[in-house]
Every structure is written in C-alpha cells, then in structure tokens.
Amino acid sequence: MELYVCRSGAIEGPHPTETVQAMLQQGLLTPADLGAPVGASDWCPLSQLVACPAARAAPAGGPPPLRAAPDTRYLDQQFRISGKVLAGTEGKSVRRIIDEVAAGGRLVVFRYVYSVVILTFRRNSPIIYIAPGCSGAGTALTWSLIPLCFGWWGFPWGIVFTIAALWRNTSGGIDVTEPILAQLTGPAQADAIIRRRPKHPTGALWGLRALMVSPLVLLALLIVLLAASDSSAEKAPSKHPAGQVRP
C-alpha cells in the first residue's frame, strides 16, 4: 500500500507503507501527521493508518483535498452585537473580548421599572459590557434610579416590581455572556470559559443593595401594617351597648 503524507500543509508521496514507517521511526514524521492511501477521499492520522492492516490500496487517483482551515478573521474585527458597538468595547476586537471574558468580563442587562397611574411596566436595558475586575455597581445604580424615581409608586405592583428589579441589579444584573460567547467560540468552548471565569467583586453591589432596597422593604412593611391595622379597627365591635350614650 502506498500513502500520501501531509506535513505542514505540504503533500508528499505517495510513499510505500514501509517508507512511512521508517520515517516515523526516524522522527521525520509524527503519528499526528496526516496520511491517506492512494485514491482515498479523506485524511487521517498516520498512527491510525499505518497501524490498521485493513487499510488496503484504493483505486488509483490523486491525494484527497485538504480541509480548509476555519476562517478566523472575524476574531480581529471590532466586537459588535446586532451591528452595534457596545459601550465599553470601543476599539476592542472579538479576540480581546473573549480573552477579557475569560479573565472575568461579563455581558449583562439590568432591569428597570416605571409606572403610569395604576400600570407598572418592567423592561431590560440594552446589553452592557462589564470589564474584568469591575463590579458594575455604577451602571447598576444608573439603571436602578429609574424604578426608584418612577416605578415604586405604581399601585399595586409598583413597589413589588421595583424591589425585585433593585435586587436583581444589585446582584450584578442578568448575565447573558454565555449565549453570546457560544455564537463566537461554540457552545463547548463557551461553557469551558464560563466555568473557569473568576467571579466579579460584589462588595460595592451589596452596599448599593443595602442603600436602596432596605428603605423600600421597610416602606412595604409599613404599608402592610397600616392596612392590617385599619382592617382590624373596622372589624372591632363597639364596647358600648346599642342606644347607650357616653357621658
């Protein structure tokens, strides 16, 4: 049997199997180098081909075509989502963003709430990039000011949705890094990067939560207690018999 050999993108041969084995022993080839019998339609590692006695000579013909290398030019282009450059990623390539995500960077959205009379609406911010080592507390505060100013007073869900939005924002927002990264690197590699990614700092976010959420929780409890007190007062029976006039 004769084999074509592919080394560093160059095709050699065909060589007799004995010659290929000798080149392997001499270190001129490695088991990972590709080879193909004459007339084969694809390449495979020499370690499989030479060791497989079932590999017989195929009909005469030239070597199979080499598989085209994947196009990775997009990795050096500007990082964009839906054709738009994200704030914080100006001048950064896709490759750099991937590296920064592996170092702790995140792509997140924040919640905000606003009320109109008795209607309360919940919305998500655009996707925002948080660089490695940053908590994102400043951005969380920016988007949390909307429900603090325009969301909590809506009845009856305004204060409930506002507390939920502030809690989510002060947890670091909704992380959407993995699905976006999967489009760039593939699901398996994206999952591996996310698993190894260090956690973002949370100290400033916890302080922000204590500052914004605690007063609203106390306000909600006060409203509930006042409502319960009024209800109890209305149901309490009169202590004076009917028709008796207090002096």
Secondary structure, DSSP 8 states (H G I E B T S, - for coil): -EEEEEETTEEEEEEEHHHHHHHHHTTSS-TTSEEEETT-SS-EEHHHHHH-TT----SS------------GGGGSB--BTTB--TT-TT-BHHHHHHHHHTT-EEEE-EEEEEETTEEEEEE---EEE-TT---HHHHHHHHHHHHHHTTTSTTTHHHHHHHHHHHHTTT-EE-HHHHHHHHH-HHHHHHHHHHS-----HHHHHHHHHHHHHHHHHHHHHHHHHHHHHHHHHS--SS-TT----
